[in-house]
Amino acid sequence: MKYAYFPGCSQESTAEEYNRSLRAVARRLGTMELEPIPDWNCCGATPAATVHPLLLYALAARNLAIAEEMGLDVVAPCAACYKNMNKASHALNDDPELLDRVNATLNGHRLRHAPKVRHPLDVVVHDVGLDNVPVSRPLRGLKVASYYGCLITRPEGGFDDPERPQSMDRLMEALGAEPVDWPYKTRCCGGAIYMTTEEISFRMSADILAYAKAAGANVVAVGCPFCQLLLDLYQDRLEALKNMTFNLPVLFFTQLMGLAMGLDRSELGLEKLVVSPFALLAETIDRPGEEMPKKSRPPAPKLKRWGEAEQ
């Protein structure tokens, strides 16, 4: 299975460890080949749509056009990139007039039919398959609060329930961890308003960690660079707001996959985390134990994707 890989701006800067661990996991799986989109450009993030309504679609369309030339669907690990490009893909395929207007802005490329845009969590769970993820070092002792944030499950016709998703929880269980049930897994961290109203953003993030802690989690799994940044980099300030200690390492789900798959930790970027996971790992998965027993898991419910007819 081969995909056009759109790293986005964060994967080469603030979330470099997400990029590193995802690429390492894909290599180890062997069935998830990521071919970088050459000469890609920013998806526009949040500001593009406020500058001009057409700009968001034009920025996404150029990347989609290159992916179309590659003959591949797109994998976008950043939640904002995934949302923007997914939205643009559907809009451009559904509106020929919009597609013509956008194509008129492109230089050197022309989009005919936008490819699908996928989040890597979707690819791992539904294309690779949980039973095909090799686990050599089960994540025993890790109680994981799977935090999806407000974007990953929100695009219409997406790959999981938008309000009560289970894909990351099922992945964590397959890796040998204990997924905790908690009510804030799709609440917004405040990332979109961080630059303008920092205090409100921090309070929103503090609530997320407080609920994860109350649910018994000792680690948080994420699939969004901005969520990871707010919950990890500023955790001491979030603790001060709640007058409590969280001490919750915030790992990308690909880093947890890499740990369970026995990858060299230098490939996973664990040293970049502000809240260090090493003491927790020493107390849990680094302790000798028996092999994880095989067990069957019920299949995930089939969710209708955007544009699919009812079965």
Secondary structure, 3 states (H helix, E strand, C coil): CEEEECCCHHHHCCCHHHHHHHHHHHHHHCCCEEEECCCCCCCCCCHHHHHCHHHHHHHHHHHHHHHHHHCCCEECCCHHHHHHHHHHHHHHHHCHHHHHHHHCCCCCCCCCCCCCEECHHHHHHHHHHHHHCCCCCCCCCCEEEEECCCCCCCCCCCCCCCCCCCHHHHHHHHCCCEECCCCCCCCCCCHHHCCCCHHHHHHHHHHHHHHHHHCCCCEEEECCHHHHHHHHHCHHHHHHHHCCCCCCCEEEHHHHHHHHCCCCHHHCCHHHCCCCCHHHHHHCCCCCCCCCCCCCCCCCCCCCCCCCCCC
